Amino acid sequence: MIPQAEMIKKLHAEALQISQNYKNLEGQLLDLLQKLDHHKVHYKMGYKSLFEYCTTCLNLSESTSYSLINVARKSKEVPELKKEIQKGTITLSKAKKITSVIKPENKDQWLELAKTATQNQIEKEVAKVSPKLTLSQELRYIHESKEVKEKVQINKSSPTRVQLQLGISEKVMLKIRRAQDLLSQKRQRPTDLESVLDEVLSFYLEKKDPVEKAKGKLSRKDVNMKDKSVRDSTSTRMERPNSKSVGVKKSVLKNRKPLPAKTKHLLYLKAKGQCTHVNFQGERCKEMRFLDIHHIFPKSKGGGDHLGNLTLLCRGHHRMVHEQKI
């Protein structure tokens, strides 16, 4: 039987070795992620973002993926950050906390703090520079039994309550208070903040949601006449994506005529305002933000502007499609 003192010494040595190997692997992962990001490997593999590639393909947790990507990208600007992690003087979690504030001109200050301070102390120092980071934003279901994934529709006998927590500026707070005063005046009774948010958001969605706008415009009898003069600024921006982000020549976008409003409305209704990309597992992308209008058969090769040749793609999948064609 191995004496207890010898066993403890052996386990301690093994723990030190594994810990060092773990730190080395973090450094190797950062190197690899920088290369993956540079060569846009995630697009070639069918993923709309490096984050999705890390969580889905590499099976890393969301928090680990977020930390690795943030630190890897910041290390391009401040290479010393990655070097300290590889040497084991700074942990990945500490490095991630200073990515929002560290720059080439102040790197020595923040690297030294990350080496010597606790995570709580680092958070306090970061908060002094970036006050917005002092309050985390949170949107969660109050009853765990009723918690559901984002954008999944559910039917329940009782309404689900959600708790919202975020920090806002005094300017925004005053706007909310003014809206509360106006709504209270309109209803001739005190109005709570939930009612104010509901009223404001309903008004905004009615005016700006492409799907709701499409329903309203296509239901009018004179839609054909009005579509010629109406310009949907939101979808026009989506149809003209940043040329650098999707690999489209600026000259092509400059000379391209905008799609008729009616075509845009029909497209948004057809796609239900959601990215239409379907992955290898047959799952449709749930993204409903940052949508671009994409020509399935390129317009530069003779593709038309008819509805059958158009689809909605989120910015990530739009980039991916163009990268795969290169």
C-alpha positions in Angstrom: 0.0 0.0 0.0 1.3 3.5 -0.9 1.9 5.6 2.1 -0.5 8.5 2.5 2.1 11.2 2.3 3.5 9.7 -1.0 0.0 9.5 -2.5 -0.8 13.1 -1.6 2.5 14.2 -3.2 1.8 12.2 -6.3 -1.8 13.6 -6.7 -0.5 17.1 -6.2 2.1 16.7 -8.9 -0.5 15.3 -11.3 -2.9 18.2 -10.6 -0.1 20.7 -11.3 0.7 18.9 -14.6 -2.9 18.8 -15.7 -3.4 22.4 -14.7 -0.4 23.5 -16.8 -1.7 21.4 -19.8 -5.1 23.1 -19.5 -3.5 26.5 -19.6 -1.4 25.5 -22.6 -4.6 24.2 -24.4 -6.3 27.6 -23.8 -3.4 29.3 -25.5 -3.5 26.8 -28.4 -7.3 27.4 -28.7 -6.8 31.1 -28.9 -4.2 30.6 -31.7 -6.5 28.3 -33.6 -9.6 30.5 -33.2 -7.6 33.5 -34.7 -6.8 31.3 -37.7 -10.3 30.0 -38.0 -11.6 33.6 -37.9 -9.1 34.9 -40.4 -9.9 32.2 -43.0 -13.6 32.3 -42.3 -13.7 28.5 -41.8 -17.1 28.7 -40.0 -18.7 30.0 -43.2 -17.1 27.3 -45.3 -18.4 24.7 -42.8 -22.0 26.1 -43.0 -22.2 28.1 -39.8 -23.3 31.8 -39.8 -20.8 32.8 -37.1 -17.7 31.7 -35.3 -19.8 31.6 -32.1 -22.2 29.1 -33.6 -19.3 27.1 -34.9 -17.8 26.9 -31.5 -20.9 25.9 -29.6 -22.5 23.6 -32.2 -19.5 22.0 -34.0 -16.8 22.1 -31.3 -19.3 21.5 -28.5 -17.9 24.3 -26.3 -20.2 26.0 -23.8 -21.6 29.4 -24.7 -19.7 31.1 -21.9 -16.4 29.5 -22.9 -17.0 30.2 -26.6 -17.8 33.8 -25.9 -14.7 34.3 -23.8 -12.4 32.6 -26.3 -13.7 34.6 -29.2 -13.6 37.9 -27.4 -10.0 37.3 -26.2 -8.8 35.9 -29.5 -10.1 39.0 -31.4 -8.8 41.5 -28.8 -5.4 39.7 -29.0 -5.1 40.9 -32.6 -5.1 44.4 -31.3 -3.2 43.6 -28.1 -1.0 40.5 -28.7 0.5 40.7 -25.2 -2.9 39.6 -23.8 -2.6 36.2 -25.5 1.0 35.9 -24.5 0.2 36.3 -20.8 -2.5 33.7 -21.0 -0.1 31.3 -22.7 2.5 31.9 -20.0 -0.2 31.2 -17.4 0.1 34.6 -15.7 -3.5 35.6 -16.6 -6.5 33.3 -16.7 -9.0 33.3 -19.7 -11.8 34.5 -17.4 -9.8 37.5 -16.2 -8.7 38.3 -19.8 -12.3 38.3 -20.9 -13.2 40.8 -18.2 -10.7 43.4 -19.5 -11.3 43.0 -23.3 -13.8 45.9 -23.3 -11.2 48.4 -21.9 -7.7 47.2 -22.8 -6.0 49.0 -25.7 -2.4 49.2 -26.9 -1.9 52.5 -25.1 -3.1 51.2 -21.7 -2.2 47.5 -22.0 0.5 47.6 -19.2 -1.9 48.9 -16.7 -4.7 46.4 -17.4 -2.4 43.4 -17.8 -0.7 44.2 -14.4 -4.1 44.5 -12.8 -5.3 41.1 -14.3 -2.2 39.5 -12.9 -2.5 40.7 -9.3 -6.2 41.5 -8.7 -9.1 39.3 -8.0 -12.0 39.0 -10.5 -14.2 41.2 -8.3 -11.5 43.9 -8.1 -11.1 43.8 -11.9 -14.9 44.1 -12.4 -14.9 47.2 -10.2 -12.0 48.9 -12.1 -13.6 48.1 -15.4 -16.9 49.5 -14.2 -15.2 52.8 -13.4 -14.1 53.1 -17.0 -17.4 51.7 -18.5 -20.3 52.5 -16.2 -22.7 50.7 -18.5 -21.1 47.4 -17.5 -22.0 47.9 -13.8 -25.5 46.6 -14.4 -26.0 43.4 -16.3 -29.0 43.1 -18.6 -31.3 40.2 -17.9 -34.6 38.9 -19.2 -35.8 35.8 -17.4 -39.0 33.9 -16.7 -40.1 34.4 -13.1 -41.5 30.8 -12.7 -38.9 28.2 -13.6 -41.6 25.7 -14.5 -42.7 28.1 -17.3 -39.3 28.8 -18.7 -39.0 28.3 -22.4 -36.4 28.8 -25.0 -36.2 32.2 -26.8 -38.6 32.5 -29.8 -40.4 29.3 -29.1 -44.2 29.8 -28.9 -46.1 28.1 -26.1 -49.7 27.8 -25.0 -50.4 27.9 -21.3 -53.5 28.4 -19.3 -52.0 31.3 -17.3 -49.9 34.1 -18.6 -46.1 33.7 -18.2 -44.5 36.6 -16.3 -41.0 37.7 -17.3 -38.6 39.8 -15.1 -36.6 42.4 -17.0 -33.4 43.9 -15.5 -31.2 46.5 -17.2 -29.3 49.6 -16.5 -30.4 52.7 -18.5 -29.2 56.3 -18.8 -31.0 59.2 -17.1 -31.9 60.5 -20.6 -33.8 57.3 -21.4 -35.4 57.2 -18.0 -36.8 60.7 -18.5 -38.2 59.6 -21.9 -40.0 56.7 -20.2 -41.4 59.0 -17.5 -42.6 61.4 -20.1 -44.3 58.5 -22.0 -45.8 57.4 -18.8 -47.2 60.9 -18.1 -48.7 61.1 -21.6 -50.3 57.6 -21.4 -51.7 58.4 -18.0 -53.2 61.6 -19.3 -54.7 59.8 -22.3 -56.3 57.1 -20.1 -57.2 59.4 -17.3 -55.7 57.1 -14.7 -52.2 56.2 -13.3 -50.4 53.9 -15.7 -47.6 51.4 -14.7 -44.3 51.0 -16.6 -45.4 47.7 -18.1 -48.4 49.4 -19.8 -46.1 52.1 -21.1 -43.7 49.6 -22.6 -46.6 47.6 -24.1 -48.0 50.8 -25.7 -44.7 52.1 -27.0 -43.6 48.8 -28.4 -46.9 48.1 -30.0 -46.8 51.5 -31.7 -43.2 50.9 -32.9 -43.9 47.4 -34.3 -47.0 48.6 -36.1 -44.9 51.3 -37.8 -41.6 49.5 -38.3 -42.1 45.7 -38.3 -41.8 44.7 -42.0 -44.2 41.8 -41.6 -46.9 43.9 -40.0 -46.4 46.7 -42.5 -46.7 44.2 -45.3 -50.0 42.8 -44.0 -51.4 46.4 -43.7 -50.3 47.5 -47.2 -51.3 44.4 -49.1 -54.7 44.5 -47.5 -55.5 47.9 -49.1 -57.4 48.0 -52.4 -55.1 50.6 -53.9 -51.9 48.8 -52.9 -50.6 48.7 -56.5 -50.8 52.5 -56.9 -49.3 53.3 -53.5 -46.5 50.7 -53.8 -44.8 52.8 -56.5 -44.3 55.8 -54.1 -43.9 54.1 -50.8 -40.3 53.3 -49.8 -39.8 50.9 -46.9 -36.5 52.4 -45.4 -35.9 49.4 -43.2 -36.1 46.8 -46.0 -34.3 49.1 -48.4 -31.4 49.0 -46.0 -31.6 45.3 -45.8 -31.6 44.9 -49.5 -28.4 47.0 -49.7 -26.1 45.2 -47.2 -22.6 46.3 -46.5 -20.6 45.4 -49.5 -17.6 44.5 -47.3 -19.7 42.1 -45.1 -21.1 40.0 -47.9 -18.5 40.3 -50.6 -20.6 42.3 -53.1 -18.9 44.9 -55.3 -19.9 48.4 -54.4 -20.4 49.2 -58.1 -23.0 46.4 -58.4 -24.9 47.7 -55.4 -24.7 51.3 -56.5 -26.3 50.6 -59.9 -28.9 48.1 -58.6 -32.5 49.4 -58.7 -34.5 49.0 -55.5 -37.1 46.2 -55.4 -40.7 47.2 -55.7 -42.3 47.7 -52.3 -45.0 45.1 -53.1 -42.3 42.5 -53.8 -40.6 43.2 -50.5 -43.9 43.0 -48.6 -44.7 39.6 -50.2 -41.2 38.3 -49.4 -41.5 39.3 -45.7 -44.9 37.6 -45.5 -43.6 34.5 -47.3 -40.6 34.2 -44.9 -42.6 35.4 -41.9 -39.8 37.9 -41.1 -37.4 35.2 -40.3 -34.1 33.9 -41.9 -34.9 31.1 -44.3 -31.5 29.3 -44.0 -31.8 25.5 -43.2 -28.8 23.8 -41.7 -27.5 20.3 -42.3 -29.9 18.9 -39.6 -32.9 20.4 -41.4 -33.3 23.1 -38.7 -34.3 26.6 -39.9 -32.5 29.6 -38.5 -34.5 31.4 -35.9 -32.9 34.8 -36.4 -35.3 37.6 -37.0 -32.8 40.5 -36.8 -30.3 41.9 -39.2 -32.1 40.4 -42.3 -30.9 40.9 -45.8 -32.8 40.3 -49.1 -30.8 37.7 -51.0 -31.0 36.8 -54.7 -30.8 32.9 -54.9 -29.5 33.1 -58.5 -27.1 36.1 -58.5 -28.4 39.1 -60.3 -24.9 39.6 -61.8 -25.5 36.4 -63.7 -29.0 37.2 -64.9 -31.0 36.4 -61.8 -34.3 38.3 -61.7 -36.1 40.3 -59.0 -39.2 38.0 -59.0 -40.4 36.5 -55.7 -39.2 33.0 -56.6 -35.6 34.2 -56.8 -35.6 36.1 -53.5 -35.2 35.0 -50.0 -34.5 36.5 -46.5 -31.2 35.6 -44.9 -29.8 36.9 -41.6 -26.5 38.8 -41.9 -24.4 35.9 -40.8 -25.9 33.4 -43.2 -25.8 36.0 -46.0 -22.1 36.3 -45.5 -21.8 32.6 -45.3 -23.6 32.0 -48.7 -21.3 34.6 -50.4 -18.1 33.2 -48.8 -19.1 29.7 -50.0 -19.4 30.9 -53.6 -15.9 32.4 -53.6 
